[in-house]
Amino acid sequence: MRGSLATAKRIVIKIGTSSLIYPNGNINLSGIDQLAFVLTDLANQGKEIILVSSGAIGVGMYNLGLAQRPISIPEQQAVAAVGQTELMTIYTQRFMTYSQKTAQVLLTRDIVEFPESRKNVINTLNQLLAMHIIPIINENDTVAVEELDHQTKFGDNDQLSAIVTQLTNADLLIMLSDIDGFYSDNPTVNHEAVLYQTVHEITGELMAKAGGKGSQFGTGGMVSKLKAAQRILAADSKMVLANGEKPQVIFAILAGDAIGTLFCNQGKVEKG
């Protein structure tokens, strides 16, 4: 039923903080290396790959030896500034192991909402892809704020990845998190919770089943993932939510295996 995913040409991969940072706060270097390998291999196959990566604050906490996420906005922004540099250094090193060039792109919401800035962002991403460079996108946490008269914050990278998918007219968004997909209930509490294989519409009932945010190192939760899926469905694209513990799962998803939850409009799932 998911054979059509194999034909996806332009793919956005969103990796959550929980896939980059171990529960003890240390950096998951093995996971990052596997991710670099998988995305490079997909690029070698001729696919256009965009990576939306969380983890700046998590890596910054590790780098600064912080056990708890800072509470104040200035502290969070300072930690993110430290972490973003370190995170990109790690990505650059790991991707270069496989001879794959990458580029950092930091965005704020106002950039994509103003027509001229929006066009520049789209042109930049399209040019990077044309040059066979993988853009690594994150929110510019050091300047993003969320005020009534000046909202520059996306909210979280789930929303950012969906917006990037829309901006670039990508065929597919693969969202890698610390959960196997979207369940009827919290599977860590209710062992009878059922995994949704396919979702065609984000209803109020589904929203009510979504819980709170995940790890202390990240900001996203299931509600934000469903809101991202709403954007994807509105753009008539597709999204797969899956566990990112082993990035090789991306190969299986594109092969059409029934992994995670597929969000797509009715009639968009073709037989493989």
C-alpha positions as CSV (number, residue, x, y, z in Angstrom):
1,M,0.0,0.0,0.0
2,R,3.0,2.3,0.4
3,G,4.8,1.5,-2.8
4,S,4.3,5.1,-4.0
5,L,6.8,6.4,-1.4
6,A,9.6,4.9,-3.3
7,T,9.0,7.4,-6.1
8,A,9.5,10.4,-3.8
9,K,12.1,12.6,-5.4
10,R,12.4,15.5,-2.9
11,I,12.3,14.4,0.7
12,V,12.4,16.4,3.9
13,I,13.8,14.5,7.0
14,K,13.0,15.9,10.4
15,I,15.1,14.5,13.2
16,G,14.1,15.2,16.8
17,T,16.3,16.0,19.7
18,S,15.5,12.6,21.3
19,S,17.2,10.9,18.4
20,L,20.3,13.1,18.7
21,I,20.7,13.2,22.5
22,Y,20.7,10.2,24.8
23,P,18.4,10.3,27.9
24,N,21.5,10.9,30.0
25,G,22.2,14.1,28.1
26,N,25.2,12.8,26.0
27,I,25.3,13.2,22.3
28,N,24.3,10.2,20.2
29,L,27.2,10.1,17.8
30,S,26.3,6.7,16.5
31,G,22.9,7.9,15.5
32,I,24.2,11.0,13.9
33,D,26.7,9.0,11.9
34,Q,24.0,6.5,10.7
35,L,21.8,9.5,9.7
36,A,24.6,11.0,7.7
37,F,25.2,7.6,6.0
38,V,21.5,7.1,5.1
39,L,20.9,10.6,3.8
40,T,24.1,10.5,1.7
41,D,23.1,7.2,0.2
42,L,19.7,8.6,-0.7
43,A,21.4,11.6,-2.3
44,N,23.7,9.2,-4.2
45,Q,20.5,7.6,-5.6
46,G,19.5,10.9,-7.0
47,K,17.0,12.0,-4.4
48,E,17.0,15.6,-3.2
49,I,17.4,15.6,0.6
50,I,16.7,18.4,3.1
51,L,17.4,17.8,6.8
52,V,15.5,19.7,9.5
53,S,17.4,19.1,12.7
54,S,16.6,19.9,16.3
55,G,19.2,19.5,19.0
56,A,20.9,22.9,19.4
57,I,19.8,23.3,23.0
58,G,20.4,19.7,23.8
59,V,23.9,19.8,22.4
60,G,24.5,23.1,24.1
61,M,23.4,21.7,27.4
62,Y,25.9,18.8,26.9
63,N,28.7,21.2,25.9
64,L,28.1,23.5,28.9
65,G,27.6,20.6,31.4
66,L,24.0,21.6,32.2
67,A,21.7,18.9,33.7
68,Q,18.5,20.9,33.3
69,R,17.1,22.9,30.4
70,P,17.4,26.7,31.2
71,I,14.1,28.4,32.0
72,S,14.7,32.0,30.9
73,I,14.6,32.8,27.1
74,P,18.0,34.6,27.1
75,E,19.6,31.5,28.7
76,Q,17.9,29.2,26.2
77,Q,19.1,31.4,23.3
78,A,22.7,31.5,24.7
79,V,22.7,27.7,25.1
80,A,21.3,27.3,21.6
81,A,24.0,29.5,20.1
82,V,26.7,27.3,21.7
83,G,24.9,24.1,20.7
84,Q,24.2,25.0,17.1
85,T,27.9,25.6,16.4
86,E,28.8,22.2,17.9
87,L,25.9,20.4,16.2
88,M,26.9,21.7,12.8
89,T,30.5,20.8,13.4
90,I,29.5,17.2,14.2
91,Y,27.2,17.1,11.1
92,T,29.9,18.5,8.9
93,Q,32.4,15.9,10.1
94,R,30.1,12.9,9.7
95,F,28.7,13.9,6.3
96,M,32.3,14.5,5.0
97,T,33.1,11.0,6.0
98,Y,30.8,10.0,3.1
99,S,32.0,12.9,0.8
100,Q,28.6,14.7,1.1
101,K,28.6,18.5,1.3
102,T,26.1,20.2,3.6
103,A,25.0,23.8,4.3
104,Q,23.5,25.4,7.4
105,V,20.3,27.3,6.9
106,L,18.8,29.1,10.0
107,L,15.2,30.4,9.7
108,T,12.7,32.5,11.6
109,R,9.0,32.6,10.9
110,D,9.1,36.2,9.6
111,I,11.5,35.3,6.9
112,V,9.1,32.8,5.3
113,E,6.1,35.1,5.8
114,F,7.4,38.1,4.0
115,P,7.1,37.5,0.2
116,E,10.6,38.7,-0.8
117,S,12.4,36.9,2.0
118,R,10.2,33.8,1.3
119,K,11.3,33.8,-2.3
120,N,15.0,34.2,-1.3
121,V,14.7,31.2,1.1
122,I,13.1,29.1,-1.6
123,N,15.8,30.1,-4.2
124,T,18.6,29.3,-1.7
125,L,17.2,25.8,-0.9
126,N,16.5,25.0,-4.6
127,Q,20.1,26.1,-5.5
128,L,21.6,24.0,-2.8
129,L,19.7,21.0,-4.0
130,A,20.7,21.7,-7.6
131,M,24.3,21.7,-6.4
132,H,23.8,18.3,-4.7
133,I,24.3,19.9,-1.2
134,I,22.1,18.8,1.7
135,P,20.7,21.8,3.5
136,I,20.6,21.4,7.3
137,I,17.8,23.6,8.6
138,N,17.1,24.7,12.2
139,E,15.2,27.6,13.7
140,N,17.4,30.6,14.5
141,D,16.8,30.2,18.3
142,T,19.2,33.0,19.2
143,V,16.9,35.7,17.7
144,A,13.5,34.0,17.5
145,V,10.9,35.5,19.8
146,E,7.1,35.0,20.2
147,E,5.4,38.3,21.0
148,L,2.0,39.5,19.9
149,D,3.4,42.2,17.6
150,H,6.6,40.4,16.4
151,Q,6.2,36.7,16.1
152,T,9.3,35.2,14.6
153,K,9.2,31.7,16.2
154,F,7.9,28.7,14.4
155,G,6.9,27.0,17.7
156,D,9.0,23.9,17.2
157,N,10.8,22.0,14.4
158,D,7.8,19.8,13.7
159,Q,6.0,23.0,12.3
160,L,9.3,24.1,10.7
161,S,9.7,20.8,8.9
162,A,6.1,21.0,7.5
163,I,6.6,24.6,6.4
164,V,9.9,23.6,4.7
165,T,8.0,20.8,2.9
166,Q,5.5,23.3,1.7
167,L,8.1,25.9,0.6
168,T,10.1,23.4,-1.4
169,N,7.1,21.5,-2.8
170,A,8.7,18.3,-1.4
171,D,7.0,15.0,-2.1
172,L,7.4,13.6,1.4
173,L,8.2,14.5,5.0
174,I,9.7,11.8,7.2
175,M,9.5,12.8,10.8
176,L,11.7,10.8,13.1
177,S,10.9,10.9,16.8
178,D,11.1,8.7,19.9
179,I,7.8,7.0,19.2
180,D,6.9,4.4,16.7
181,G,4.0,6.5,15.2
182,F,0.6,7.9,16.2
183,Y,-1.3,5.7,18.7
184,S,-4.9,5.7,19.9
185,D,-3.4,6.3,23.4
186,N,-0.1,6.8,25.1
187,P,1.6,3.4,24.5
188,T,4.0,3.8,27.4
189,V,1.0,3.9,29.8
190,N,-1.7,1.9,27.9
191,H,-0.2,-1.3,26.5
192,E,-3.4,-1.9,24.5
193,A,-2.9,1.4,22.5
194,V,-3.3,0.8,18.8
195,L,-0.8,2.2,16.2
196,Y,-2.6,4.0,13.4
197,Q,-1.1,2.8,10.1
198,T,-2.7,5.5,8.0
199,V,-4.4,8.8,8.8
200,H,-6.3,10.8,6.1
201,E,-7.6,13.6,8.2
202,I,-6.7,15.3,11.5
203,T,-9.9,15.4,13.5
204,G,-10.7,16.9,16.9
205,E,-10.9,13.4,18.2
206,L,-7.4,12.6,17.1
207,M,-6.1,15.9,18.6
208,A,-7.7,14.9,21.9
209,K,-5.7,11.7,21.9
210,A,-2.4,13.5,21.5
211,G,-0.4,14.0,24.7
212,G,2.1,16.6,25.9
213,K,5.7,17.3,25.0
214,G,8.5,14.7,25.0
215,S,11.9,14.8,26.5
216,Q,13.4,17.7,28.6
217,F,15.9,18.3,25.8
218,G,13.2,19.0,23.1
219,T,10.0,21.0,22.7
220,G,7.8,19.0,20.4
221,G,5.0,16.6,21.3
222,M,2.3,14.7,19.5
223,V,0.0,17.7,19.2
224,S,2.7,19.5,17.3
225,K,3.2,16.5,15.0
226,L,-0.5,16.4,14.2
227,K,-0.5,20.1,13.5
228,A,2.5,19.5,11.2
229,A,0.5,16.7,9.5
230,Q,-2.4,19.1,9.0
231,R,-0.1,21.4,7.0
232,I,1.2,18.4,5.0
233,L,-2.3,17.2,4.1
234,A,-3.4,20.8,3.2
235,A,-0.4,20.9,0.8
236,D,-1.5,17.5,-0.7
237,S,1.8,16.0,0.3
238,K,2.6,13.0,2.5
239,M,4.2,12.5,5.9
240,V,5.5,9.5,7.8
241,L,5.9,9.6,11.6
242,A,8.3,6.9,12.8
243,N,10.9,6.0,15.4
244,G,14.3,7.6,14.7
245,E,16.3,5.4,17.0
246,K,17.8,3.7,14.0
247,P,18.0,6.1,11.0
248,Q,18.2,3.1,8.6
249,V,14.5,2.9,9.1
250,I,14.3,5.5,6.3
251,F,15.3,2.9,3.8
252,A,12.5,0.6,4.9
253,I,9.9,3.5,4.8
254,L,10.9,4.3,1.2
255,A,10.7,0.6,0.3
256,G,7.1,0.7,1.3
257,D,7.3,-1.2,4.5
258,A,4.4,-0.6,7.0
259,I,6.5,1.4,9.5
260,G,5.1,4.2,11.6
261,T,2.1,6.2,10.6
262,L,1.5,7.5,7.1
263,F,-0.4,10.8,6.8
264,C,-1.8,11.3,3.3
265,N,-5.0,12.5,1.7
266,Q,-7.6,9.8,0.8
267,G,-6.7,8.2,-2.5
268,K,-3.1,9.2,-2.4
269,V,-1.8,5.8,-1.3
270,E,-1.0,3.8,-4.3
271,K,-0.4,0.1,-4.3
272,G,3.2,-0.9,-4.4
